[in-house]
Amino acid sequence: HQPLPNVGLSFFDMESDPYEANNLAGSRPVEQAELANLWNSWNTNNINNIQPPYYEYKGLIKQQYEYFNDSLVQASSDRGSYMVE
């Protein structure tokens, strides 16, 4: 089960479908269960990643940029112009 947007439950035959064009989820329950058991055994000792997925990270970077840019534009506007003698 992929937590990615619009992906959900997925099962692909990577040998015959390396581009993952044909989702076989539900059509091969025995192989799907075997793979799920292998995954769950392997994943038991894994530690969750502290980094958000790229699409979330990209959004956070954009928000931070906009916040700092807006702050700088506002500070520049508040300062007004000055004269040099």
PDB file of N, CA, C and O in Angstrom:
ATOM      1  N   HIS A   1       0.857  -1.190   0.000  1.00  0.00           N
ATOM      2  CA  HIS A   1       0.000   0.000   0.000  1.00  0.00           C
ATOM      3  C   HIS A   1       0.889   1.234   0.000  1.00  0.00           C
ATOM      4  O   HIS A   1       1.673   1.437   0.928  1.00  0.00           O
ATOM      5  N   GLN A   2       0.776   2.037  -1.006  1.00  0.00           N
ATOM      6  CA  GLN A   2       1.601   3.238  -1.149  1.00  0.00           C
ATOM      7  C   GLN A   2       0.885   4.442  -0.555  1.00  0.00           C
ATOM      8  O   GLN A   2      -0.275   4.688  -0.885  1.00  0.00           O
ATOM      9  N   PRO A   3       1.551   5.199   0.316  1.00  0.00           N
ATOM     10  CA  PRO A   3       0.932   6.400   0.878  1.00  0.00           C
ATOM     11  C   PRO A   3       1.017   7.607  -0.054  1.00  0.00           C
ATOM     12  O   PRO A   3       0.681   8.722   0.345  1.00  0.00           O
ATOM     13  N   LEU A   4       1.455   7.397  -1.269  1.00  0.00           N
ATOM     14  CA  LEU A   4       1.576   8.503  -2.213  1.00  0.00           C
ATOM     15  C   LEU A   4       0.206   8.908  -2.738  1.00  0.00           C
ATOM     16  O   LEU A   4      -0.706   8.082  -2.785  1.00  0.00           O
ATOM     17  N   PRO A   5       0.049  10.165  -3.130  1.00  0.00           N
ATOM     18  CA  PRO A   5      -1.251  10.617  -3.639  1.00  0.00           C
ATOM     19  C   PRO A   5      -1.708   9.809  -4.851  1.00  0.00           C
ATOM     20  O   PRO A   5      -0.933   9.582  -5.780  1.00  0.00           O
ATOM     21  N   ASN A   6      -2.938   9.387  -4.838  1.00  0.00           N
ATOM     22  CA  ASN A   6      -3.582   8.669  -5.949  1.00  0.00           C
ATOM     23  C   ASN A   6      -2.932   7.337  -6.307  1.00  0.00           C
ATOM     24  O   ASN A   6      -3.081   6.870  -7.437  1.00  0.00           O
ATOM     25  N   VAL A   7      -2.208   6.709  -5.366  1.00  0.00           N
ATOM     26  CA  VAL A   7      -1.582   5.424  -5.673  1.00  0.00           C
ATOM     27  C   VAL A   7      -2.320   4.296  -4.963  1.00  0.00           C
ATOM     28  O   VAL A   7      -2.813   3.378  -5.618  1.00  0.00           O
ATOM     29  N   GLY A   8      -2.405   4.348  -3.630  1.00  0.00           N
ATOM     30  CA  GLY A   8      -3.139   3.322  -2.887  1.00  0.00           C
ATOM     31  C   GLY A   8      -2.533   1.938  -3.015  1.00  0.00           C
ATOM     32  O   GLY A   8      -1.313   1.787  -3.078  1.00  0.00           O
ATOM     33  N   LEU A   9      -3.396   0.925  -3.054  1.00  0.00           N
ATOM     34  CA  LEU A   9      -2.960  -0.461  -3.124  1.00  0.00           C
ATOM     35  C   LEU A   9      -2.405  -0.750  -4.511  1.00  0.00           C
ATOM     36  O   LEU A   9      -3.079  -0.532  -5.517  1.00  0.00           O
ATOM     37  N   SER A  10      -1.166  -1.246  -4.557  1.00  0.00           N
ATOM     38  CA  SER A  10      -0.503  -1.477  -5.837  1.00  0.00           C
ATOM     39  C   SER A  10       0.226  -2.807  -5.821  1.00  0.00           C
ATOM     40  O   SER A  10       0.808  -3.200  -4.810  1.00  0.00           O
ATOM     41  N   PHE A  11       0.189  -3.495  -6.951  1.00  0.00           N
ATOM     42  CA  PHE A  11       0.915  -4.751  -7.115  1.00  0.00           C
ATOM     43  C   PHE A  11       1.268  -4.877  -8.594  1.00  0.00           C
ATOM     44  O   PHE A  11       0.383  -4.959  -9.445  1.00  0.00           O
ATOM     45  N   PHE A  12       2.568  -4.892  -8.896  1.00  0.00           N
ATOM     46  CA  PHE A  12       3.017  -4.896 -10.284  1.00  0.00           C
ATOM     47  C   PHE A  12       3.970  -6.063 -10.534  1.00  0.00           C
ATOM     48  O   PHE A  12       4.704  -6.478  -9.637  1.00  0.00           O
ATOM     49  N   ASP A  13       3.952  -6.585 -11.753  1.00  0.00           N
ATOM     50  CA  ASP A  13       4.919  -7.584 -12.198  1.00  0.00           C
ATOM     51  C   ASP A  13       6.068  -6.820 -12.837  1.00  0.00           C
ATOM     52  O   ASP A  13       5.996  -6.429 -14.002  1.00  0.00           O
ATOM     53  N   MET A  14       7.124  -6.613 -12.066  1.00  0.00           N
ATOM     54  CA  MET A  14       8.219  -5.751 -12.520  1.00  0.00           C
ATOM     55  C   MET A  14       9.012  -6.365 -13.680  1.00  0.00           C
ATOM     56  O   MET A  14       9.658  -5.636 -14.432  1.00  0.00           O
ATOM     57  N   GLU A  15       8.971  -7.688 -13.835  1.00  0.00           N
ATOM     58  CA  GLU A  15       9.684  -8.290 -14.968  1.00  0.00           C
ATOM     59  C   GLU A  15       8.987  -7.997 -16.289  1.00  0.00           C
ATOM     60  O   GLU A  15       9.636  -7.615 -17.263  1.00  0.00           O
ATOM     61  N   SER A  16       7.674  -8.173 -16.329  1.00  0.00           N
ATOM     62  CA  SER A  16       6.963  -7.963 -17.591  1.00  0.00           C
ATOM     63  C   SER A  16       6.400  -6.550 -17.725  1.00  0.00           C
ATOM     64  O   SER A  16       5.987  -6.144 -18.812  1.00  0.00           O
ATOM     65  N   ASP A  17       6.382  -5.789 -16.605  1.00  0.00           N
ATOM     66  CA  ASP A  17       5.808  -4.441 -16.625  1.00  0.00           C
ATOM     67  C   ASP A  17       6.690  -3.487 -15.811  1.00  0.00           C
ATOM     68  O   ASP A  17       6.255  -2.988 -14.774  1.00  0.00           O
ATOM     69  N   PRO A  18       7.938  -3.225 -16.273  1.00  0.00           N
ATOM     70  CA  PRO A  18       8.857  -2.398 -15.485  1.00  0.00           C
ATOM     71  C   PRO A  18       8.402  -0.949 -15.323  1.00  0.00           C
ATOM     72  O   PRO A  18       8.897  -0.243 -14.444  1.00  0.00           O
ATOM     73  N   TYR A  19       7.467  -0.499 -16.159  1.00  0.00           N
ATOM     74  CA  TYR A  19       6.982   0.878 -16.053  1.00  0.00           C
ATOM     75  C   TYR A  19       5.719   0.980 -15.195  1.00  0.00           C
ATOM     76  O   TYR A  19       5.114   2.047 -15.094  1.00  0.00           O
ATOM     77  N   GLU A  20       5.330  -0.136 -14.580  1.00  0.00           N
ATOM     78  CA  GLU A  20       4.184  -0.182 -13.663  1.00  0.00           C
ATOM     79  C   GLU A  20       2.925   0.400 -14.295  1.00  0.00           C
ATOM     80  O   GLU A  20       2.249   1.237 -13.696  1.00  0.00           O
ATOM     81  N   ALA A  21       2.617  -0.046 -15.502  1.00  0.00           N
ATOM     82  CA  ALA A  21       1.443   0.445 -16.214  1.00  0.00           C
ATOM     83  C   ALA A  21       0.182  -0.345 -15.870  1.00  0.00           C
ATOM     84  O   ALA A  21      -0.924   0.184 -15.981  1.00  0.00           O
ATOM     85  N   ASN A  22       0.335  -1.613 -15.450  1.00  0.00           N
ATOM     86  CA  ASN A  22      -0.802  -2.485 -15.203  1.00  0.00           C
ATOM     87  C   ASN A  22      -0.838  -2.905 -13.731  1.00  0.00           C
ATOM     88  O   ASN A  22      -0.081  -3.783 -13.317  1.00  0.00           O
ATOM     89  N   ASN A  23      -1.707  -2.288 -12.951  1.00  0.00           N
ATOM     90  CA  ASN A  23      -1.820  -2.597 -11.529  1.00  0.00           C
ATOM     91  C   ASN A  23      -2.580  -3.917 -11.364  1.00  0.00           C
ATOM     92  O   ASN A  23      -3.743  -4.024 -11.753  1.00  0.00           O
ATOM     93  N   LEU A  24      -1.916  -4.911 -10.788  1.00  0.00           N
ATOM     94  CA  LEU A  24      -2.495  -6.241 -10.619  1.00  0.00           C
ATOM     95  C   LEU A  24      -3.084  -6.456  -9.226  1.00  0.00           C
ATOM     96  O   LEU A  24      -3.413  -7.586  -8.865  1.00  0.00           O
ATOM     97  N   ALA A  25      -3.219  -5.399  -8.448  1.00  0.00           N
ATOM     98  CA  ALA A  25      -3.729  -5.528  -7.073  1.00  0.00           C
ATOM     99  C   ALA A  25      -5.050  -6.289  -7.065  1.00  0.00           C
ATOM    100  O   ALA A  25      -6.002  -5.918  -7.752  1.00  0.00           O
ATOM    101  N   GLY A  26      -5.089  -7.361  -6.274  1.00  0.00           N
ATOM    102  CA  GLY A  26      -6.293  -8.174  -6.136  1.00  0.00           C
ATOM    103  C   GLY A  26      -6.385  -9.333  -7.110  1.00  0.00           C
ATOM    104  O   GLY A  26      -7.157 -10.262  -6.872  1.00  0.00           O
ATOM    105  N   SER A  27      -5.627  -9.312  -8.198  1.00  0.00           N
ATOM    106  CA  SER A  27      -5.736 -10.373  -9.197  1.00  0.00           C
ATOM    107  C   SER A  27      -4.810 -11.561  -8.923  1.00  0.00           C
ATOM    108  O   SER A  27      -4.987 -12.626  -9.516  1.00  0.00           O
ATOM    109  N   ARG A  28      -3.838 -11.397  -8.043  1.00  0.00           N
ATOM    110  CA  ARG A  28      -2.910 -12.474  -7.682  1.00  0.00           C
ATOM    111  C   ARG A  28      -2.778 -12.512  -6.161  1.00  0.00           C
ATOM    112  O   ARG A  28      -1.733 -12.143  -5.626  1.00  0.00           O
ATOM    113  N   PRO A  29      -3.819 -12.953  -5.458  1.00  0.00           N
ATOM    114  CA  PRO A  29      -3.827 -12.872  -3.998  1.00  0.00           C
ATOM    115  C   PRO A  29      -2.724 -13.680  -3.311  1.00  0.00           C
ATOM    116  O   PRO A  29      -2.223 -13.257  -2.269  1.00  0.00           O
ATOM    117  N   VAL A  30      -2.335 -14.824  -3.862  1.00  0.00           N
ATOM    118  CA  VAL A  30      -1.293 -15.644  -3.231  1.00  0.00           C
ATOM    119  C   VAL A  30       0.055 -14.926  -3.290  1.00  0.00           C
ATOM    120  O   VAL A  30       0.739 -14.796  -2.275  1.00  0.00           O
ATOM    121  N   GLU A  31       0.434 -14.461  -4.486  1.00  0.00           N
ATOM    122  CA  GLU A  31       1.706 -13.755  -4.635  1.00  0.00           C
ATOM    123  C   GLU A  31       1.704 -12.452  -3.843  1.00  0.00           C
ATOM    124  O   GLU A  31       2.714 -12.064  -3.256  1.00  0.00           O
ATOM    125  N   GLN A  32       0.557 -11.788  -3.836  1.00  0.00           N
ATOM    126  CA  GLN A  32       0.436 -10.531  -3.107  1.00  0.00           C
ATOM    127  C   GLN A  32       0.632 -10.760  -1.610  1.00  0.00           C
ATOM    128  O   GLN A  32       1.304  -9.970  -0.946  1.00  0.00           O
ATOM    129  N   ALA A  33       0.049 -11.836  -1.073  1.00  0.00           N
ATOM    130  CA  ALA A  33       0.195 -12.158   0.350  1.00  0.00           C
ATOM    131  C   ALA A  33       1.640 -12.535   0.679  1.00  0.00           C
ATOM    132  O   ALA A  33       2.161 -12.142   1.723  1.00  0.00           O
ATOM    133  N   GLU A  34       2.289 -13.296  -0.210  1.00  0.00           N
ATOM    134  CA  GLU A  34       3.691 -13.665   0.006  1.00  0.00           C
ATOM    135  C   GLU A  34       4.577 -12.435   0.056  1.00  0.00           C
ATOM    136  O   GLU A  34       5.428 -12.300   0.935  1.00  0.00           O
ATOM    137  N   LEU A  35       4.368 -11.544  -0.895  1.00  0.00           N
ATOM    138  CA  LEU A  35       5.172 -10.321  -0.941  1.00  0.00           C
ATOM    139  C   LEU A  35       4.897  -9.450   0.289  1.00  0.00           C
ATOM    140  O   LEU A  35       5.822  -8.869   0.857  1.00  0.00           O
ATOM    141  N   ALA A  36       3.636  -9.359   0.698  1.00  0.00           N
ATOM    142  CA  ALA A  36       3.291  -8.577   1.891  1.00  0.00           C
ATOM    143  C   ALA A  36       3.981  -9.160   3.126  1.00  0.00           C
ATOM    144  O   ALA A  36       4.485  -8.410   3.961  1.00  0.00           O
ATOM    145  N   ASN A  37       4.008 -10.487   3.248  1.00  0.00           N
ATOM    146  CA  ASN A  37       4.687 -11.116   4.392  1.00  0.00           C
ATOM    147  C   ASN A  37       6.185 -10.842   4.368  1.00  0.00           C
ATOM    148  O   ASN A  37       6.777 -10.541   5.404  1.00  0.00           O
ATOM    149  N   LEU A  38       6.801 -10.943   3.196  1.00  0.00           N
ATOM    150  CA  LEU A  38       8.228 -10.636   3.084  1.00  0.00           C
ATOM    151  C   LEU A  38       8.499  -9.184   3.458  1.00  0.00           C
ATOM    152  O   LEU A  38       9.444  -8.892   4.190  1.00  0.00           O
ATOM    153  N   TRP A  39       7.669  -8.276   2.954  1.00  0.00           N
ATOM    154  CA  TRP A  39       7.830  -6.853   3.260  1.00  0.00           C
ATOM    155  C   TRP A  39       7.706  -6.604   4.752  1.00  0.00           C
ATOM    156  O   TRP A  39       8.546  -5.929   5.347  1.00  0.00           O
ATOM    157  N   ASN A  40       6.649  -7.153   5.360  1.00  0.00           N
ATOM    158  CA  ASN A  40       6.400  -6.922   6.784  1.00  0.00           C
ATOM    159  C   ASN A  40       7.528  -7.482   7.650  1.00  0.00           C
ATOM    160  O   ASN A  40       7.893  -6.874   8.656  1.00  0.00           O
ATOM    161  N   SER A  41       8.078  -8.629   7.272  1.00  0.00           N
ATOM    162  CA  SER A  41       9.216  -9.199   8.016  1.00  0.00           C
ATOM    163  C   SER A  41      10.424  -8.278   7.908  1.00  0.00           C
ATOM    164  O   SER A  41      11.085  -7.995   8.907  1.00  0.00           O
ATOM    165  N   TRP A  42      10.710  -7.815   6.708  1.00  0.00           N
ATOM    166  CA  TRP A  42      11.847  -6.930   6.485  1.00  0.00           C
ATOM    167  C   TRP A  42      11.649  -5.593   7.191  1.00  0.00           C
ATOM    168  O   TRP A  42      12.594  -5.043   7.756  1.00  0.00           O
ATOM    169  N   ASN A  43      10.427  -5.071   7.160  1.00  0.00           N
ATOM    170  CA  ASN A  43      10.144  -3.732   7.660  1.00  0.00           C
ATOM    171  C   ASN A  43      10.059  -3.660   9.185  1.00  0.00           C
ATOM    172  O   ASN A  43      10.054  -2.566   9.749  1.00  0.00           O
ATOM    173  N   THR A  44       9.993  -4.804   9.855  1.00  0.00           N
ATOM    174  CA  THR A  44       9.835  -4.828  11.310  1.00  0.00           C
ATOM    175  C   THR A  44      10.917  -4.044  12.036  1.00  0.00           C
ATOM    176  O   THR A  44      10.622  -3.359  13.015  1.00  0.00           O
ATOM    177  N   ASN A  45      12.152  -4.129  11.584  1.00  0.00           N
ATOM    178  CA  ASN A  45      13.267  -3.481  12.270  1.00  0.00           C
ATOM    179  C   ASN A  45      13.672  -2.143  11.672  1.00  0.00           C
ATOM    180  O   ASN A  45      14.648  -1.535  12.111  1.00  0.00           O
ATOM    181  N   ASN A  46      12.943  -1.692  10.689  1.00  0.00           N
ATOM    182  CA  ASN A  46      13.274  -0.407  10.067  1.00  0.00           C
ATOM    183  C   ASN A  46      12.822   0.753  10.942  1.00  0.00           C
ATOM    184  O   ASN A  46      11.857   0.631  11.697  1.00  0.00           O
ATOM    185  N   ILE A  47      13.514   1.863  10.838  1.00  0.00           N
ATOM    186  CA  ILE A  47      13.177   3.085  11.561  1.00  0.00           C
ATOM    187  C   ILE A  47      12.549   4.045  10.556  1.00  0.00           C
ATOM    188  O   ILE A  47      13.059   4.204   9.446  1.00  0.00           O
ATOM    189  N   ASN A  48      11.451   4.679  10.937  1.00  0.00           N
ATOM    190  CA  ASN A  48      10.794   5.620  10.035  1.00  0.00           C
ATOM    191  C   ASN A  48      11.728   6.763   9.668  1.00  0.00           C
ATOM    192  O   ASN A  48      12.492   7.256  10.497  1.00  0.00           O
ATOM    193  N   ASN A  49      11.650   7.167   8.416  1.00  0.00           N
ATOM    194  CA  ASN A  49      12.433   8.275   7.903  1.00  0.00           C
ATOM    195  C   ASN A  49      11.907   9.585   8.494  1.00  0.00           C
ATOM    196  O   ASN A  49      10.695   9.789   8.566  1.00  0.00           O
ATOM    197  N   ILE A  50      12.798  10.459   8.911  1.00  0.00           N
ATOM    198  CA  ILE A  50      12.364  11.732   9.478  1.00  0.00           C
ATOM    199  C   ILE A  50      12.049  12.748   8.390  1.00  0.00           C
ATOM    200  O   ILE A  50      11.394  13.756   8.655  1.00  0.00           O
ATOM    201  N   GLN A  51      12.510  12.494   7.166  1.00  0.00           N
ATOM    202  CA  GLN A  51      12.275  13.425   6.071  1.00  0.00           C
ATOM    203  C   GLN A  51      10.898  13.178   5.465  1.00  0.00           C
ATOM    204  O   GLN A  51      10.498  12.027   5.286  1.00  0.00           O
ATOM    205  N   PRO A  52      10.175  14.240   5.149  1.00  0.00           N
ATOM    206  CA  PRO A  52       8.890  14.045   4.467  1.00  0.00           C
ATOM    207  C   PRO A  52       9.135  13.598   3.027  1.00  0.00           C
ATOM    208  O   PRO A  52      10.230  13.799   2.502  1.00  0.00           O
ATOM    209  N   PRO A  53       8.141  12.998   2.382  1.00  0.00           N
ATOM    210  CA  PRO A  53       8.292  12.653   0.963  1.00  0.00           C
ATOM    211  C   PRO A  53       8.608  13.909   0.152  1.00  0.00           C
ATOM    212  O   PRO A  53       8.293  15.025   0.566  1.00  0.00           O
ATOM    213  N   TYR A  54       9.227  13.712  -0.996  1.00  0.00           N
ATOM    214  CA  TYR A  54       9.697  14.840  -1.807  1.00  0.00           C
ATOM    215  C   TYR A  54       8.591  15.842  -2.109  1.00  0.00           C
ATOM    216  O   TYR A  54       8.800  17.049  -1.995  1.00  0.00           O
ATOM    217  N   TYR A  55       7.404  15.344  -2.498  1.00  0.00           N
ATOM    218  CA  TYR A  55       6.343  16.281  -2.874  1.00  0.00           C
ATOM    219  C   TYR A  55       5.934  17.146  -1.689  1.00  0.00           C
ATOM    220  O   TYR A  55       5.596  18.314  -1.877  1.00  0.00           O
ATOM    221  N   GLU A  56       5.956  16.603  -0.466  1.00  0.00           N
ATOM    222  CA  GLU A  56       5.651  17.412   0.715  1.00  0.00           C
ATOM    223  C   GLU A  56       6.809  18.371   1.006  1.00  0.00           C
ATOM    224  O   GLU A  56       6.595  19.541   1.324  1.00  0.00           O
ATOM    225  N   TYR A  57       8.031  17.861   0.892  1.00  0.00           N
ATOM    226  CA  TYR A  57       9.228  18.662   1.162  1.00  0.00           C
ATOM    227  C   TYR A  57       9.289  19.858   0.207  1.00  0.00           C
ATOM    228  O   TYR A  57       9.613  20.972   0.617  1.00  0.00           O
ATOM    229  N   LYS A  58       8.977  19.619  -1.059  1.00  0.00           N
ATOM    230  CA  LYS A  58       8.992  20.681  -2.060  1.00  0.00           C
ATOM    231  C   LYS A  58       7.985  21.773  -1.679  1.00  0.00           C
ATOM    232  O   LYS A  58       8.274  22.961  -1.822  1.00  0.00           O
ATOM    233  N   GLY A  59       6.808  21.371  -1.195  1.00  0.00           N
ATOM    234  CA  GLY A  59       5.805  22.337  -0.768  1.00  0.00           C
ATOM    235  C   GLY A  59       6.266  23.144   0.429  1.00  0.00           C
ATOM    236  O   GLY A  59       6.017  24.347   0.506  1.00  0.00           O
ATOM    237  N   LEU A  60       6.949  22.477   1.377  1.00  0.00           N
ATOM    238  CA  LEU A  60       7.468  23.182   2.553  1.00  0.00           C
ATOM    239  C   LEU A  60       8.536  24.198   2.166  1.00  0.00           C
ATOM    240  O   LEU A  60       8.575  25.304   2.705  1.00  0.00           O
ATOM    241  N   ILE A  61       9.399  23.819   1.233  1.00  0.00           N
ATOM    242  CA  ILE A  61      10.441  24.742   0.762  1.00  0.00           C
ATOM    243  C   ILE A  61       9.802  25.965   0.116  1.00  0.00           C
ATOM    244  O   ILE A  61      10.232  27.093   0.355  1.00  0.00           O
ATOM    245  N   LYS A  62       8.778  25.745  -0.701  1.00  0.00           N
ATOM    246  CA  LYS A  62       8.093  26.858  -1.361  1.00  0.00           C
ATOM    247  C   LYS A  62       7.445  27.778  -0.332  1.00  0.00           C
ATOM    248  O   LYS A  62       7.540  29.000  -0.443  1.00  0.00           O
ATOM    249  N   GLN A  63       6.783  27.194   0.673  1.00  0.00           N
ATOM    250  CA  GLN A  63       6.161  28.009   1.717  1.00  0.00           C
ATOM    251  C   GLN A  63       7.197  28.841   2.454  1.00  0.00           C
ATOM    252  O   GLN A  63       6.976  30.021   2.722  1.00  0.00           O
ATOM    253  N   GLN A  64       8.331  28.225   2.783  1.00  0.00           N
ATOM    254  CA  GLN A  64       9.377  28.941   3.506  1.00  0.00           C
ATOM    255  C   GLN A  64       9.945  30.067   2.646  1.00  0.00           C
ATOM    256  O   GLN A  64      10.162  31.173   3.142  1.00  0.00           O
ATOM    257  N   TYR A  65      10.186  29.801   1.376  1.00  0.00           N
ATOM    258  CA  TYR A  65      10.690  30.840   0.479  1.00  0.00           C
ATOM    259  C   TYR A  65       9.707  32.006   0.417  1.00  0.00           C
ATOM    260  O   TYR A  65      10.101  33.165   0.543  1.00  0.00           O
ATOM    261  N   GLU A  66       8.428  31.692   0.224  1.00  0.00           N
ATOM    262  CA  GLU A  66       7.425  32.759   0.123  1.00  0.00           C
ATOM    263  C   GLU A  66       7.350  33.572   1.409  1.00  0.00           C
ATOM    264  O   GLU A  66       7.202  34.793   1.365  1.00  0.00           O
ATOM    265  N   TYR A  67       7.452  32.899   2.552  1.00  0.00           N
ATOM    266  CA  TYR A  67       7.411  33.605   3.835  1.00  0.00           C
ATOM    267  C   TYR A  67       8.584  34.584   3.941  1.00  0.00           C
ATOM    268  O   TYR A  67       8.386  35.755   4.263  1.00  0.00           O
ATOM    269  N   PHE A  68       9.803  34.109   3.673  1.00  0.00           N
ATOM    270  CA  PHE A  68      10.979  34.973   3.779  1.00  0.00           C
ATOM    271  C   PHE A  68      10.963  36.070   2.719  1.00  0.00           C
ATOM    272  O   PHE A  68      11.311  37.215   3.008  1.00  0.00           O
ATOM    273  N   ASN A  69      10.567  35.735   1.515  1.00  0.00           N
ATOM    274  CA  ASN A  69      10.501  36.734   0.459  1.00  0.00           C
ATOM    275  C   ASN A  69       9.477  37.815   0.817  1.00  0.00           C
ATOM    276  O   ASN A  69       9.765  39.005   0.684  1.00  0.00           O
ATOM    277  N   ASP A  70       8.304  37.418   1.261  1.00  0.00           N
ATOM    278  CA  ASP A  70       7.285  38.397   1.652  1.00  0.00           C
ATOM    279  C   ASP A  70       7.778  39.265   2.806  1.00  0.00           C
ATOM    280  O   ASP A  70       7.519  40.468   2.829  1.00  0.00           O
ATOM    281  N   SER A  71       8.488  38.666   3.764  1.00  0.00           N
ATOM    282  CA  SER A  71       9.037  39.425   4.899  1.00  0.00           C
ATOM    283  C   SER A  71      10.047  40.459   4.429  1.00  0.00           C
ATOM    284  O   SER A  71      10.045  41.593   4.908  1.00  0.00           O
ATOM    285  N   LEU A  72      10.915  40.074   3.491  1.00  0.00           N
ATOM    286  CA  LEU A  72      11.925  40.996   2.974  1.00  0.00           C
ATOM    287  C   LEU A  72      11.292  42.118   2.161  1.00  0.00           C
ATOM    288  O   LEU A  72      11.711  43.271   2.261  1.00  0.00           O
ATOM    289  N   VAL A  73      10.296  41.790   1.366  1.00  0.00           N
ATOM    290  CA  VAL A  73       9.607  42.811   0.577  1.00  0.00           C
ATOM    291  C   VAL A  73       8.920  43.800   1.515  1.00  0.00           C
ATOM    292  O   VAL A  73       8.970  45.010   1.292  1.00  0.00           O
ATOM    293  N   GLN A  74       8.274  43.280   2.573  1.00  0.00           N
ATOM    294  CA  GLN A  74       7.594  44.153   3.525  1.00  0.00           C
ATOM    295  C   GLN A  74       8.601  45.032   4.266  1.00  0.00           C
ATOM    296  O   GLN A  74       8.357  46.226   4.439  1.00  0.00           O
ATOM    297  N   ALA A  75       9.725  44.469   4.706  1.00  0.00           N
ATOM    298  CA  ALA A  75      10.750  45.243   5.412  1.00  0.00           C
ATOM    299  C   ALA A  75      11.315  46.331   4.503  1.00  0.00           C
ATOM    300  O   ALA A  75      11.555  47.452   4.952  1.00  0.00           O
ATOM    301  N   SER A  76      11.526  46.010   3.246  1.00  0.00           N
ATOM    302  CA  SER A  76      12.032  47.003   2.294  1.00  0.00           C
ATOM    303  C   SER A  76      11.023  48.120   2.098  1.00  0.00           C
ATOM    304  O   SER A  76      11.390  49.294   2.040  1.00  0.00           O
ATOM    305  N   SER A  77       9.769  47.761   1.999  1.00  0.00           N
ATOM    306  CA  SER A  77       8.708  48.751   1.826  1.00  0.00           C
ATOM    307  C   SER A  77       8.572  49.644   3.066  1.00  0.00           C
ATOM    308  O   SER A  77       8.352  50.849   2.945  1.00  0.00           O
ATOM    309  N   ASP A  78       8.702  49.056   4.241  1.00  0.00           N
ATOM    310  CA  ASP A  78       8.588  49.810   5.494  1.00  0.00           C
ATOM    311  C   ASP A  78       9.737  50.807   5.663  1.00  0.00           C
ATOM    312  O   ASP A  78       9.544  51.876   6.242  1.00  0.00           O
ATOM    313  N   ARG A  79      10.916  50.474   5.168  1.00  0.00           N
ATOM    314  CA  ARG A  79      12.082  51.345   5.292  1.00  0.00           C
ATOM    315  C   ARG A  79      11.923  52.635   4.492  1.00  0.00           C
ATOM    316  O   ARG A  79      12.371  53.700   4.916  1.00  0.00           O
ATOM    317  N   GLY A  80      11.290  52.527   3.350  1.00  0.00           N
ATOM    318  CA  GLY A  80      11.163  53.700   2.499  1.00  0.00           C
ATOM    319  C   GLY A  80      12.487  54.052   1.845  1.00  0.00           C
ATOM    320  O   GLY A  80      13.487  53.362   2.043  1.00  0.00           O
ATOM    321  N   SER A  81      12.492  55.111   1.077  1.00  0.00           N
ATOM    322  CA  SER A  81      13.736  55.503   0.402  1.00  0.00           C
ATOM    323  C   SER A  81      14.537  56.438   1.296  1.00  0.00           C
ATOM    324  O   SER A  81      14.004  57.009   2.248  1.00  0.00           O
ATOM    325  N   TYR A  82      15.796  56.589   0.990  1.00  0.00           N
ATOM    326  CA  TYR A  82      16.675  57.476   1.765  1.00  0.00           C
ATOM    327  C   TYR A  82      17.526  58.269   0.774  1.00  0.00           C
ATOM    328  O   TYR A  82      17.708  57.879  -0.379  1.00  0.00           O
ATOM    329  N   MET A  83      18.028  59.370   1.257  1.00  0.00           N
ATOM    330  CA  MET A  83      18.833  60.250   0.421  1.00  0.00           C
ATOM    331  C   MET A  83      20.303  60.156   0.829  1.00  0.00           C
ATOM    332  O   MET A  83      20.627  60.045   2.011  1.00  0.00           O
ATOM    333  N   VAL A  84      21.169  60.203  -0.156  1.00  0.00           N
ATOM    334  CA  VAL A  84      22.609  60.175   0.079  1.00  0.00           C
ATOM    335  C   VAL A  84      23.134  61.582  -0.222  1.00  0.00           C
ATOM    336  O   VAL A  84      22.843  62.138  -1.280  1.00  0.00           O
ATOM    337  N   GLU A  85      23.887  62.143   0.682  1.00  0.00           N
ATOM    338  CA  GLU A  85      24.438  63.491   0.476  1.00  0.00           C
ATOM    339  C   GLU A  85      25.904  63.447   0.179  1.00  0.00           C
ATOM    340  O   GLU A  85      26.526  64.491  -0.021  1.00  0.00           O
TER     341      GLU A  85
END
